[in-house]
């Protein structure tokens, strides 16, 4: 890929002491009476269950969803409900006839937090940054289809592709618009400069992130809040206690069971990211016996009780499904969600036919993630009920993430994957469980690579529907990635605040928060 040079001036929970005594500390900049007080729309404080990871700010990683869209803009957005691509920093875009050139018109009033005007050269730099494998972007493979990114006007950029691909706009949706001058400071959080509604002030590891209103924001009158503080509470009870004590205005990514309790209290508003979801799944390494036999993998798919997981673990903020995508995507149907249901008898019959009844199988999960561990307990019970012997292992967050990224797990594992509700093509290209080369499940079948290629290269609606259908039939039949639940992130907001929302990619959006 050729990109014109920019000019020189151009896992889930970290270990943290979470004692309730710490909750007595006053929130900087927020004035509240000892017995509670009115929500602060000017100086907003949001509780989050895990610290951010600055090293991954250039990627779509769940722990950074509370902060990414507050600081960074993207060229386009995704409407959470309609799933339509909508303007952001780009006001419009148009394809040529054969969809190999996309011309994008940029807003003329966008500035970085330091006041520097944003322009085409900054788009070029952002795309080049996303394309660099060292930055780990899940859409880097899309950037690999680019021939060039050229400035074709004062506020216009033209992307030229080597060939048409179905999901090119996902690159513009996910890639943060970063500042070339300060990019070296992003991964250490020393300098984090974007064009989003809030400017980076400071990060205290394990404690908080401080943001201030961006005075140069392109959307007139926004953001409303003067400042945002993201406070870290790695113990669930500390987060809920802080919200009830009026020490924070809202909580994001709260454990669903805890959020359900607030839903019964009319002093709070509770909402989820639905239909945008995190795909909670059971991964299978197909290169390790007995999982080399598809009957064993399908037996496991029939054995797990997805409805119980959705009910018990997600408390109404998740939907049981075996489909790692939205059933509204072209070519898919609601019936795909129930291709596998809970049928322990059928599971045992398949295991018996494969000679696997009584076999010992290992299963791994992130021990720092309460949701993962609760799912693990149910899955272990289900598999043992179907005739397998299960040896569970809880790893710390870093070890778990490392093993998944390196495809090093020798058996089964429980985990979440995001981007599943953006497009099947992006899912197939950019996520460790699905990518063609080096996926976590060690799937090397040329047929899989061909099906994934068809999804990416589909150039018409009819071709896209057919390719999606064939690809998803393979994924479901081969049972190497067993979706369990579409899990939704949950936000709880103290009234009378309004305007807290999320984007179509699960990022927190606070630009329109105000007191009702």
C-alpha positions as CSV (number, residue, x, y, z in Angstrom):
1,X,0.0,0.0,0.0
2,X,1.3,3.4,-0.9
3,X,0.4,6.4,1.3
4,X,1.7,9.9,0.8
5,X,4.0,10.9,3.6
6,X,2.7,13.2,6.3
7,X,4.7,16.5,6.6
8,X,6.9,16.9,9.5
9,X,4.5,19.3,11.3
10,X,1.7,17.4,10.6
11,X,-8.6,-8.4,29.4
12,X,-10.7,-7.3,31.7
13,X,-9.8,-6.5,35.2
14,X,-6.4,-5.4,36.5
15,X,-5.4,-6.2,40.1
16,X,-6.2,-3.2,42.3
17,X,-7.1,-2.8,46.0
18,X,-10.8,-2.2,46.0
19,X,-11.6,-1.7,49.7
20,X,-14.8,0.0,50.5
21,X,-12.8,2.5,52.5
22,X,-11.4,3.9,49.2
23,X,-15.0,4.9,48.3
24,X,-14.9,7.6,50.9
25,X,-12.5,9.7,48.9
26,X,-14.0,12.8,47.3
27,X,-14.2,12.9,43.5
28,X,-12.0,15.7,42.3
29,X,-14.0,18.5,40.8
30,X,-17.4,17.0,41.9
31,X,-19.2,18.6,44.9
32,X,-21.7,16.4,46.6
33,X,-23.2,16.5,50.1
34,X,-22.4,13.7,52.6
35,X,-25.8,12.2,52.1
36,X,-25.7,12.4,48.3
37,X,-26.4,15.2,46.0
38,X,-27.5,16.2,42.5
39,X,-25.9,14.6,39.6
40,X,-23.2,16.7,38.0
41,X,-23.7,17.3,34.3
42,X,-20.7,19.8,34.2
43,X,-18.2,17.6,35.9
44,X,-19.1,14.1,35.0
45,X,-17.7,11.0,36.9
46,X,-18.2,7.5,35.5
47,X,-17.2,4.3,37.2
48,X,-15.6,1.5,35.1
49,X,-14.8,-2.0,36.2
50,X,-11.2,-2.2,34.7
51,X,-8.4,0.1,34.0
52,X,-7.8,1.2,30.4
53,X,-4.8,-0.1,28.5
54,X,-3.1,2.7,26.7
55,X,-1.0,0.3,24.6
56,X,-4.2,-0.9,23.0
57,X,-5.8,2.5,22.3
58,X,-5.3,2.1,18.6
59,X,-7.3,-1.2,18.7
60,X,-10.9,-2.1,19.5
61,X,-10.4,-3.5,23.0
62,X,-13.3,-3.7,25.5
63,X,-11.4,-2.1,28.4
64,X,-10.9,1.0,26.3
65,X,-14.5,1.3,25.1
66,X,-15.2,3.8,27.9
67,X,-12.6,6.3,26.6
68,X,-11.8,5.8,22.9
69,X,-14.7,7.8,21.4
70,X,-14.4,10.5,24.0
71,X,-10.9,11.3,22.8
72,X,-10.7,10.0,19.2
73,X,-13.0,10.6,16.3
74,X,-13.4,8.4,13.3
75,X,-14.3,9.3,9.7
76,X,-17.7,7.5,9.9
77,X,-19.9,6.1,12.6
78,X,-22.3,3.3,13.0
79,X,-25.9,3.9,14.1
80,X,-26.5,1.5,17.0
81,X,-30.1,0.7,16.0
82,X,-30.3,0.9,12.2
83,X,-26.7,-0.4,11.7
84,X,-26.3,2.2,9.0
85,X,-22.9,3.9,8.4
86,X,-23.4,7.6,9.3
87,X,-21.1,10.7,8.8
88,X,-18.6,11.8,11.5
89,X,-15.5,13.7,10.4
90,X,-16.4,12.6,6.9
91,X,-19.5,14.4,5.7
92,X,-20.1,12.3,2.6
93,X,-18.5,9.7,0.4
94,X,-19.0,8.3,-3.1
95,X,-17.8,5.2,-5.0
96,X,-16.8,5.0,-8.6
97,X,-18.6,2.5,-10.8
98,X,-16.5,-0.6,-10.1
99,X,-16.1,0.3,-6.4
100,X,-12.3,0.6,-6.6
101,X,-12.2,4.3,-5.6
102,X,-13.9,5.9,-2.7
103,X,-13.8,9.7,-2.5
104,X,-14.4,11.1,0.9
105,X,-15.3,14.7,1.8
106,X,-14.1,16.0,5.2
107,X,-15.5,18.6,7.5
108,X,-13.6,21.9,7.2
109,X,-13.9,22.8,10.9
110,X,-12.1,19.9,12.6
111,X,-9.2,20.6,14.8
112,X,-7.0,18.5,17.1
113,X,-7.1,19.2,20.8
114,X,-4.1,21.5,20.5
115,X,-5.9,23.6,17.9
116,X,-4.1,22.3,14.8
117,X,-6.4,22.0,11.8
118,X,-7.3,18.5,10.7
119,X,-6.9,17.6,7.0
120,X,-6.3,15.0,4.4
121,X,-2.7,14.4,5.4
122,X,-4.0,13.4,8.9
123,X,-6.3,10.8,7.2
124,X,-3.3,9.4,5.4
125,X,-1.4,9.1,8.6
126,X,-4.3,7.5,10.5
127,X,-4.7,4.8,7.8
128,X,-1.0,4.1,7.7
129,X,-1.0,3.7,11.4
130,X,-3.9,1.2,11.2
131,X,-2.1,-0.7,8.5
132,X,1.1,-1.2,10.6
133,X,0.9,-4.7,12.1
134,X,2.8,-3.4,15.2
135,X,-0.3,-1.5,16.3
136,X,-2.5,-4.6,16.3
137,X,-5.6,-3.0,14.6
138,X,-8.3,-5.6,13.8
139,X,-8.9,-3.8,10.5
140,X,-5.2,-3.8,9.3
141,X,-6.1,-6.5,6.8
142,X,-8.6,-4.2,5.2
143,X,-5.9,-1.5,4.8
144,X,-3.9,-4.2,3.0
145,X,-6.4,-3.9,0.1
146,X,-5.4,-0.3,-0.5
147,X,-3.3,0.8,-3.5
148,X,-3.1,4.5,-2.4
149,X,-4.6,7.2,-0.2
150,X,-4.4,10.5,-2.0
151,X,-5.3,14.1,-1.2
152,X,-7.7,15.2,-4.0
153,X,-8.8,18.5,-2.5
154,X,-8.4,20.8,0.5
155,X,-10.9,18.7,2.4
156,X,-11.0,15.6,0.2
157,X,-9.3,12.2,0.3
158,X,-9.6,9.4,-2.3
159,X,-8.9,5.8,-1.4
160,X,-7.9,3.5,-4.3
161,X,-8.3,-0.2,-3.8
162,X,-6.5,-3.1,-5.5
163,X,-10.0,-4.7,-5.9
164,X,-13.5,-4.2,-4.5
165,X,-14.1,-5.5,-1.0
166,X,-17.4,-5.6,0.9
167,X,-16.3,-4.1,4.2
168,X,-14.0,-1.3,3.3
169,X,-16.0,1.3,5.2
170,X,-15.3,-0.7,8.4
171,X,-11.7,0.6,8.1
172,X,-13.0,4.1,8.3
173,X,-15.4,3.2,11.1
174,X,-12.8,1.6,13.5
175,X,-9.6,3.6,12.8
176,X,-9.1,6.4,15.3
177,X,-7.9,9.7,13.9
178,X,-4.6,10.1,15.7
179,X,-2.2,13.0,15.7
180,X,1.1,12.4,13.8
181,X,3.0,14.8,16.1
182,X,2.2,13.1,19.3
183,X,1.6,9.4,18.2
184,X,4.7,8.2,20.1
185,X,3.0,9.2,23.4
186,X,-0.3,7.3,22.9
187,X,0.8,3.9,24.0
188,X,2.3,5.2,27.3
189,X,-0.6,7.8,27.7
190,X,2.0,10.6,28.0
191,X,0.4,12.4,25.1
192,X,-3.0,11.3,23.7
193,X,-4.2,13.8,21.2
194,X,-7.3,13.4,19.0
195,X,-10.2,15.4,17.6
196,X,-12.9,13.9,19.8
197,X,-15.2,15.9,22.2
198,X,-12.8,15.6,25.2
199,X,-9.1,16.2,25.5
200,X,-6.7,14.0,27.5
201,X,-5.6,15.5,30.8
202,X,-4.1,12.6,32.8
203,X,-4.1,8.9,33.5
204,X,-3.4,7.5,37.0
205,X,-2.8,3.8,36.5
206,X,-5.3,1.6,38.3
207,X,-7.2,4.7,39.5
208,X,-8.6,7.1,37.0
209,X,-8.5,8.9,33.7
210,X,-9.1,12.7,33.6
211,X,-10.5,14.4,30.5
212,X,-11.5,18.0,29.8
213,X,-13.8,19.6,27.2
214,X,-12.3,20.1,23.8
215,X,-12.8,23.8,23.0
216,X,-12.2,23.1,19.3
217,X,-14.8,20.3,18.8
218,X,-16.4,20.4,15.4
219,X,-20.0,19.9,16.6
220,X,-21.3,23.3,17.7
221,X,-22.1,23.5,21.4
222,X,-20.7,20.1,22.3
223,X,-19.7,18.5,24.5
224,X,-21.9,19.8,27.3
225,X,-19.8,18.5,30.2
226,X,-16.7,20.6,31.2
227,X,-14.8,17.5,32.3
228,X,-15.1,13.7,32.6
229,X,-13.4,11.5,35.2
230,X,-13.3,7.7,34.6
231,X,-12.8,6.0,38.0
232,X,-11.6,2.4,38.2
233,X,-13.3,0.0,40.5
234,X,-12.0,-3.5,40.0
235,X,-14.3,-5.0,42.7
236,X,-17.9,-5.2,41.6
237,X,-19.3,-4.3,45.0
238,X,-17.1,-1.2,45.2
239,X,-18.6,0.0,41.9
240,X,-22.2,-0.5,42.9
241,X,-21.5,1.1,46.3
242,X,-20.0,4.2,44.7
243,X,-23.1,4.6,42.5
244,X,-25.5,4.2,45.4
245,X,-23.5,6.6,47.5
246,X,-23.7,9.3,44.7
247,X,-19.9,9.3,44.4
248,X,-20.2,8.7,40.7
249,X,-22.8,9.8,38.2
250,X,-22.9,6.7,36.1
251,X,-21.3,3.3,35.7
252,X,-20.4,1.5,32.4
253,X,-19.7,-2.1,31.7
254,X,-21.3,-3.0,35.1
255,X,-21.8,-6.7,35.7
256,X,-25.3,-7.5,34.4
257,X,-26.5,-9.1,37.6
258,X,-25.6,-5.9,39.5
259,X,-27.1,-3.7,36.8
260,X,-30.4,-5.6,37.0
261,X,-30.8,-4.5,40.7
262,X,-30.6,-0.8,39.6
263,X,-33.2,-1.4,37.0
264,X,-35.8,-1.9,39.8
265,X,-35.0,1.6,41.2
266,X,-36.6,4.6,39.5
267,X,-33.7,6.8,40.6
268,X,-31.6,5.3,37.9
269,X,-31.7,4.7,34.1
270,X,-30.3,1.4,32.9
271,X,-29.6,0.6,29.3
272,X,-27.4,-1.8,27.3
273,X,-25.6,-1.6,24.0
274,X,-28.1,-3.9,22.3
275,X,-28.2,-4.9,19.5
276,X,-24.4,-4.3,19.4
277,X,-23.0,-7.3,21.3
278,X,-19.9,-9.0,22.5
279,X,-19.7,-12.6,21.3
280,X,-19.1,-14.8,24.4
281,X,-17.9,-18.1,23.0
282,X,-16.4,-21.5,23.7
283,X,-13.3,-21.9,21.5
284,X,-12.0,-25.2,20.3
285,X,-8.5,-26.1,19.1
286,X,-9.3,-28.5,16.2
287,X,-5.7,-29.7,16.0
288,X,-5.8,-31.5,19.4
289,X,-7.6,-34.8,20.0
290,X,-10.4,-35.5,20.6
291,X,-11.4,-32.2,19.0
292,X,-10.0,-33.3,15.7
293,X,-13.2,-35.2,15.3
294,X,-16.1,-32.8,14.2
295,X,-18.6,-35.1,16.0
296,X,-16.9,-34.2,19.3
297,X,-17.0,-30.5,18.5
298,X,-20.7,-30.8,17.5
299,X,-21.4,-32.8,20.7
300,X,-20.0,-29.9,22.8
301,X,-22.2,-27.5,20.8
302,X,-25.3,-29.5,21.7
303,X,-24.2,-30.0,25.3
304,X,-24.0,-26.3,26.4
305,X,-27.0,-24.7,27.9
306,X,-27.0,-21.2,26.4
307,X,-30.4,-20.2,27.8
308,X,-29.1,-20.9,31.3
309,X,-26.0,-18.8,30.7
310,X,-28.0,-15.9,29.3
311,X,-30.4,-16.1,32.3
312,X,-28.0,-16.8,35.1
313,X,-24.9,-14.8,34.0
314,X,-26.4,-12.0,32.0
315,X,-29.6,-11.3,33.9
316,X,-31.5,-10.2,30.8
317,X,-28.6,-8.2,29.3
318,X,-27.7,-11.0,26.9
319,X,-29.3,-13.3,24.4
320,X,-28.7,-17.0,24.0
321,X,-27.4,-17.7,20.5
322,X,-25.0,-20.0,18.6
323,X,-24.6,-17.4,15.8
324,X,-21.4,-15.3,16.0
325,X,-23.1,-12.4,14.0
326,X,-26.3,-10.5,13.8
327,X,-29.1,-12.5,12.2
328,X,-30.1,-9.3,10.3
329,X,-26.9,-9.5,8.2
330,X,-27.6,-10.4,4.5
331,X,-28.2,-14.1,4.0
332,X,-28.7,-15.0,7.7
333,X,-32.0,-15.7,9.5
334,X,-33.3,-15.9,13.1
335,X,-33.2,-19.7,12.8
336,X,-29.4,-19.5,12.8
337,X,-29.5,-18.5,16.5
338,X,-30.8,-21.9,17.5
339,X,-28.9,-24.2,15.1
340,X,-27.7,-25.9,18.3
341,X,-29.9,-26.1,21.4
342,X,-29.3,-27.7,24.8
343,X,-29.6,-31.5,24.1
344,X,-27.4,-33.5,26.4
345,X,-28.7,-36.8,25.0
346,X,-27.7,-35.9,21.5
347,X,-24.4,-34.7,22.8
348,X,-23.7,-38.1,24.5
349,X,-24.7,-40.0,21.3
350,X,-22.2,-38.0,19.2
351,X,-19.5,-38.5,21.8
352,X,-20.3,-42.2,22.0
353,X,-20.1,-42.5,18.2
354,X,-16.7,-40.8,18.2
355,X,-15.4,-43.0,21.1
356,X,-14.9,-39.9,23.3
357,X,-17.2,-40.6,26.2
358,X,-15.1,-40.4,29.4
359,X,-12.3,-38.4,27.7
360,X,-10.6,-35.7,29.7
361,X,-10.6,-32.3,28.2
362,X,-9.0,-29.1,29.4
363,X,-10.8,-25.7,29.5
364,X,-9.2,-22.3,30.1
365,X,-10.7,-18.9,31.1
366,X,-9.6,-15.5,32.3
367,X,-9.7,-15.9,36.1
368,X,-9.8,-12.1,36.5
369,X,-13.1,-11.9,34.6
370,X,-16.1,-12.8,36.7
371,X,-18.4,-13.3,33.7
372,X,-15.9,-15.7,32.1
373,X,-15.6,-17.7,35.3
374,X,-19.4,-18.0,35.8
375,X,-19.8,-19.2,32.2
376,X,-16.9,-21.7,32.8
377,X,-18.8,-23.2,35.7
378,X,-21.9,-23.8,33.7
379,X,-20.1,-25.1,30.7
380,X,-18.1,-27.5,32.8
381,X,-21.3,-28.8,34.4
382,X,-22.9,-29.3,30.9
383,X,-19.9,-31.1,29.4
384,X,-19.6,-33.5,32.4
385,X,-23.3,-34.2,32.1
386,X,-22.8,-35.2,28.5
387,X,-20.0,-37.6,29.3
388,X,-16.7,-35.7,29.3
389,X,-14.3,-35.2,32.1
390,X,-13.3,-31.5,32.4
391,X,-10.1,-30.0,33.9
392,X,-10.6,-26.2,34.2
393,X,-7.8,-23.7,34.5
394,X,-8.1,-20.0,35.5
395,X,-5.3,-17.9,34.1
396,X,-4.5,-14.3,34.9
397,X,-5.7,-11.8,32.3
398,X,-2.3,-11.2,30.7
399,X,-1.6,-14.9,30.4
400,X,-5.0,-15.6,29.0
401,X,-4.9,-12.9,26.4
402,X,-1.4,-14.0,25.4
403,X,-2.4,-17.6,24.8
404,X,-5.4,-16.6,22.8
405,X,-3.5,-14.2,20.6
406,X,-0.7,-16.7,20.0
407,X,-3.2,-19.6,19.4
408,X,-1.5,-21.5,22.2
409,X,-4.5,-23.0,24.1
410,X,-4.4,-26.8,23.8
411,X,-8.1,-27.6,24.2
412,X,-11.2,-25.4,25.0
413,X,-11.4,-21.8,26.3
414,X,-14.1,-19.3,27.3
415,X,-13.7,-15.8,26.0
416,X,-15.3,-12.7,24.5
417,X,-14.7,-11.2,21.0
418,X,-15.9,-7.8,19.8
419,X,-16.6,-6.5,16.3
420,X,-18.9,-9.4,15.7
421,X,-21.8,-7.1,15.1
422,X,-20.1,-4.9,12.6
423,X,-19.8,-7.2,9.6
424,X,-19.0,-10.8,8.8
425,X,-16.2,-9.7,6.5
426,X,-14.4,-7.8,9.2
427,X,-15.0,-10.6,11.7
428,X,-13.3,-13.0,9.2
429,X,-10.4,-10.7,8.5
430,X,-9.5,-9.2,11.9
431,X,-10.4,-11.4,14.9
432,X,-8.1,-14.1,16.3
433,X,-10.9,-16.7,16.5
434,X,-11.8,-16.3,12.8
435,X,-8.9,-14.9,10.8
436,X,-7.8,-17.2,8.0
437,X,-4.1,-17.3,8.9
438,X,-3.2,-18.2,12.5
439,X,-6.7,-18.3,14.0
440,X,-7.0,-19.4,17.6
441,X,-8.7,-22.7,16.7
442,X,-6.0,-23.8,14.2
443,X,-8.4,-24.1,11.3
444,X,-6.3,-24.5,8.2
445,X,-8.8,-25.9,5.8
446,X,-8.5,-24.3,2.3
447,X,-12.3,-24.4,2.0
448,X,-12.5,-22.0,5.0
449,X,-10.0,-19.6,3.4
450,X,-12.0,-19.7,0.2
451,X,-15.3,-19.0,2.0
452,X,-13.8,-16.1,4.0
453,X,-12.4,-14.7,0.7
454,X,-15.8,-14.8,-0.9
455,X,-17.3,-12.8,2.0
456,X,-14.7,-10.2,1.8
457,X,-14.8,-9.9,-2.0
458,X,-18.6,-9.9,-2.5
459,X,-19.4,-6.8,-4.5
460,X,-23.2,-6.9,-4.8
461,X,-26.0,-7.4,-2.2
462,X,-26.9,-10.8,-3.7
463,X,-23.3,-12.0,-3.7
464,X,-22.9,-10.7,-0.1
465,X,-25.9,-12.7,1.1
466,X,-24.8,-15.9,-0.6
467,X,-21.2,-15.6,0.7
468,X,-22.4,-14.8,4.2
469,X,-24.7,-17.8,4.1
470,X,-22.0,-20.2,2.9
471,X,-19.4,-18.9,5.4
472,X,-21.7,-19.1,8.4
473,X,-22.9,-22.6,7.5
474,X,-19.3,-23.7,7.6
475,X,-18.6,-22.1,10.9
476,X,-21.7,-23.6,12.5
477,X,-21.2,-27.1,11.0
478,X,-17.5,-27.3,11.8
479,X,-18.2,-26.1,15.3
480,X,-14.7,-24.7,16.0
481,X,-16.1,-21.5,17.4
482,X,-19.2,-22.1,19.6
483,X,-21.0,-18.9,20.3
484,X,-22.9,-19.0,23.7
485,X,-24.4,-15.6,24.3
486,X,-24.7,-12.2,22.7
487,X,-23.7,-10.2,25.7
488,X,-24.4,-6.5,26.0
489,X,-22.5,-3.9,27.9
490,X,-24.6,-2.2,30.5
491,X,-24.7,1.4,31.7
492,X,-26.4,2.7,34.8
493,X,-27.0,6.4,35.1
494,X,-28.2,8.5,38.1
495,X,-31.2,10.6,37.2
496,X,-31.8,13.4,36.3
497,X,-28.8,13.1,34.0
498,X,-29.6,12.3,30.4
499,X,-27.7,11.9,27.2
500,X,-25.4,9.0,28.3
501,X,-25.3,6.7,25.3
502,X,-23.0,4.3,23.4
503,X,-22.0,4.1,19.7
504,X,-22.7,1.2,17.3
505,X,-19.2,-0.1,18.3
506,X,-19.9,-0.1,22.0
507,X,-17.8,3.0,22.8
508,X,-19.1,5.3,25.5
509,X,-20.5,8.6,24.2
510,X,-20.9,11.5,26.7
511,X,-20.8,14.5,24.5
512,X,-24.6,15.2,25.0
513,X,-24.9,14.6,28.7
514,X,-26.8,17.2,30.7
515,X,-29.2,17.4,33.6
516,X,-32.7,16.8,32.5
